Amino acid sequence: MGFTRHRRHRWLLSGLLAALALAAIAGLWVQRPPQPDLSGPPAAPVLTAQVLRVIDGDTIVVATAAGDQETVRYIGIDAPEIRWDAEDPRAASGPGWAARIANQRLVAGRRVQLELDAEERDAYGRLLAYVYVDDVLVNARLVQEGLAVALVVPPNVARAQLLVEGQRAALRAGRGLWGEAAGRVVDARAAGEYVGKAAAVEGVVERVHVDEGSGLVFLNFGPNPRRDFVVVIRPPFTALFASPLPDGYQGRRVRVRGVVEDFRGQPQIVVQLPEQIEVID
């Protein structure tokens, strides 16, 4: 699963679901995150399975103990997109491939435990799970190593706090894609040349737009809001930013770290944490 597959309109949250997600993150700065083990009460039933194939950084195929074959999507994380159509072997690199390779090393051919949450399947019929190998929560390990980012989709928020905290730690330490991004500073006007790569995109925020229906926040870096580079902040992560957002970024020169994506021909970075945006001037 890649960053760009999560369409903006899917982030229209009902009041109840938004409240659940915000509650999961509300104590983020004052509480220690839970440790990833199975000794306490699980979020939902735990299944044992054998990993048959690793698709990418956040999706695997398993055979359950009951003999069923399932495609499993990791809950709470999003790994960068992979260019499957790349013919040049040198193109088989970048954040997406790094996440896939790390996922393979952790789970390929292994017996795993799948911890479910409130909602067991997504719109594509895939099983949604927190994946454990021995005492390692693979979802969290990938985020902590800077190979994936946190993705909070209510009602599956049982490990949201742990995963967001893991991203903060990786960002601060410059691990994985965050270190790569810090070493690649690019002008916002040239962001489209770096799609699929981790970068620190720098430019002036010309417009801040808050979509009242979905709660999405857009930081536009040019006069064309549908073509020029944009930063997207999705609920419930918007709750982690100072309010109101325009006061902090409108007209300011900033540097944004993340993976540059293409959304219908527009370069963008989806931001989860305030620390990803550095105000320069």
N, C-alpha and C positions, 0 to 999 in steps of 0.2 A: 504494500500500500504506500503510495507516495503522498507528499504534501499536497500536490495540486488536485488530488482526487476528491478532496473535501470541499465541495462546492459551497459558495458563500450562503446560498439560500438555505442550506441544511442547518445553519447556526441560528435559526429563528427559534428561540427557546421559550417555552411557556413559563409563567411565573413560578410554578412549582418546581420545574426542573432547574431553572436558574437558581432558585433558592437552595436546592440540594447541592449544586456545584459550588456555590459561594460558601456554603457552610463547610464544605470539605476543605476549602482553602483559607477560610477566615482566620484560623489560628496559626497560620503558616509561620509567622515571624516570632511567635511566642511559645510554641510547643515543639518538642522534639518529635521528629517523624517516627512512625512505628517501624520496627525492624522487620525485614522481610523473612519471616519464617512461618511454618505451618503449625506451630504449637498452640496458637490461640484459635479462637473460633474463626473459621473461614468466612469470607464474604458470602459464599454460596457453596454448593457441593464441590468436592474435589474429585477429578477423574484421573485415572492413570492411563497413559498412552505411550506409544512408541513413535518416535519421529521418523517419517519416511522420506521427507524432502523439505528443504529450506527454500522458500520462494524468494524472499527478500529480507530486509532488516526487521520486519514486523509481521511476517506471515509464514506459516509452516503448514505442512500436511502431515497428519498423524493417523495411526491406527489405534483405536481405543481398545480397552480390555474386552469390550463387548463385540469386537470384530468390525466395527464401523470405521470407515475412512472419513476423516473430517479435515476441512481447511480451517485453520485456526488463525484468527486475527488477534494480535496482542492488544490487550486493553490498556488505554492510558498513554500510549506512545505513538509517535509518527516518525518513520524513517524516511530519509530523502528518496526522491524518485530515482529509478535506475533506467539508463538508456539501453533498453533491450535490443534496439535495432542497430546498435553501433557495430559496424563491420571492422573498423580498425581496432585491433587488440589494445592499442594505447588508450582508446576511449573507454575501456572497461576499468575505469578508475573514478575517483571522486567520492563524495560522502555516501551516496547510495550503495555503491559497491563495498565501501568500507564497513557499512552497517551489515550488509549481507554476509560478508566474510566473518565478521565477529559473531553473528548469529549462528553461522555454521559451526564455528569452533565451540560454541557453547552447547548446542543442542543436536547437531547432526548425528543420527543413529542412536541417540540416547533415549532412555526411558524418562519421561517427564510427568509432572503432576500439573493438571490444569485446574486452577481455581476460578470458578465462575463468579459472576456478579449479578446484579438485579436483572439485567437484560442479557439473555443467553446468546442471541444471534443478531447479526446486523441485517441490513436490507438486502444483502447479497446471499444470505443464508449461511454465512460463515459463523463458526463457533467463536465466541468472544471469551478470552481467558487471560489470567495472569499465569505465566508459565514458569515453573520451578524445575531446576535440575539440582538434586540434592537440596542444599539449603540456600541456593542462589535464586533470587527472583530475577529472571532474565530480562523482563521488562525494565526493571530498575537499573540493572547493570548496564544496559545499552545507553540509557539516558545519562547515568553517572559517568560514563566514559566519553560522553560528547558525540555519540554516534546516532542518536535520535533525540527528539524533543518531546516534552509532555503534551498530551492531547486529552483534554477533559471533555467527555461527552456524557452528560447525564442520561440515564440514572446510574451509569457505571462509574462511581466516584470513590469506591472503597479504598483505593490506593493513591488517590489523586495527590494528597499532601506529600506523600513519600516521593512521588515522581517529580513533582514541581520542585521540591527541595533538592532532588538529585540533579536537576538541570541547573539550578543556581550554583551548586558546587562545581559542576563541570565548567560552567561559564567563568566562574571566578578563577579556576585553576588553568583555564585555557586548554582544556583537553579536547581531543578530537576535532570536530568541525569548528569549535570556537577558537582554537589556536590557529587553524588554517585561515579562518575568516580575519583574524586580527592581522595576519601577515599579508593580506590582499586588500588594500584600500583602493576603492575605485570611485570615480565620480558618478553621481546618480544618473547623469545623462548618458553614460556608457554602460549602465547596469544590464541592459539587454544582451550584452556580449558575454555575460558571465552566468547565464542560466545553467543550473545544475551544479554550480560551484559555491563553496562557502566564501563569503566576502564581507568586508566592512564597507558599506555603501555610504558615501558622504555627499550631502547637499543641503539645500535650504528647504524647509517645509513651507510651501506656499499656501497650503490650505489644509485645514483639519475638518473632516466631515464625520458626523455621528449619525448613523442610520437608525432612526427611531424605531423602526419595525424589528430589526434583528439585533440591535445593540452593537453592531460592528463599527469600529473606528478606523477611518482611513486617513493616513498622512500622505498628502499628495506633494510630489517634488517637481511638478511642472504645471504648465497651464492646461494641459489636456488630461483630465482625471481618468480617462479610459485608456490612455496610451503611455503616458509618462510613468516613471518608477513610482511605486506606492508601497507604503508600509501598512499592513493590516493587523489589527488587534481584535481578537474575537472574545466574546464572553465565554467563560467567566473570568478570563485573564484581565479584562478591563478593570476589574475590581482591585487589582494590585497596583494600578497606576494612580497618581495624584489626580484629584478631581477639582475643577473640570480640566480635561486633557488639553484643550486649545491654549490655555494659559501657559502651559509648559513648553509647547513645541511650535506654536504658530509663529512664523517668521524667523525661527531660529535655525542656525546651521547645526546639523547633527550628523553623527556617524552611527549606522545601524549594522549590527552583526547578525548574520544568519545565512541561510542558503537561498540564493536567488532562484525564484521559480518563474515559470511562464503561465500566466492565467489569461487565456484567450488573446494572446499576443501582447500582453502587458507584463513587464518585469515587476516582481513584487518580492518582499520578504514578509513572512508571517511571524509576528513577534509574540512571545509569551510573557517575558519578564521586562520590567522597566530597565534593568541593568543592560539589556541589549541595545539600548538607545543612549548614546553619550552626547550631551549638549556641548558643542564646541564653542559656539559664539552666539 
